[in-house]
Amino acid sequence: MTKLAIMKEWFAKYDTDYLKFDFIEKKFSTRADIHAFILLDILVPGICDIIYDSNHEYVILNINIEVLAEVITEDQVRDLRRCGITLDGERLVILN
């Protein structure tokens, strides 16, 4: 099983943790979205904006999920779910 497939399983496993930001023990911010952005920037550093696109339903993040899958832990996936991050096919999104 590839690391990407494992990461996708973790996102599905922690579906019930969606938007449970209060359960994160070590927060980088008091805001869920900012915490998620900081965590993603630590895991997949970049020089471009973290927001790729948005519409009335969701915000698409500019994160290479294959690179992310190589470094992320199960606990970090759980925390992203708690921040409202969703894996939609091959991209990370935040629903509005």
GIFEN-V890475 format. One line per field, one symbol per residue. ss: DSSP state (h for helix, s for strand, l for the rest). burial: b if it has 9 or more other ideal C-beta (glycine too) atoms within 8 Angstrom, else e. A space follows every 10 residues. Layout:
ss=???
burial=???
This chain:
ss=llhhhhhhhh hhhlhhhlll hhhlllllll lhhhhhhhhh hhhlllllll sssslllsss slllhhhhhh hllhhhhhhh hhllssssll sssssl
burial=eeebebbbeb beebeebbee beebeeeeee ebbbbbbbbb bebbeeeeeb beeeeeebbb bbbebebbbe ebeeebbbbb bbbbbbbeee bbbbee
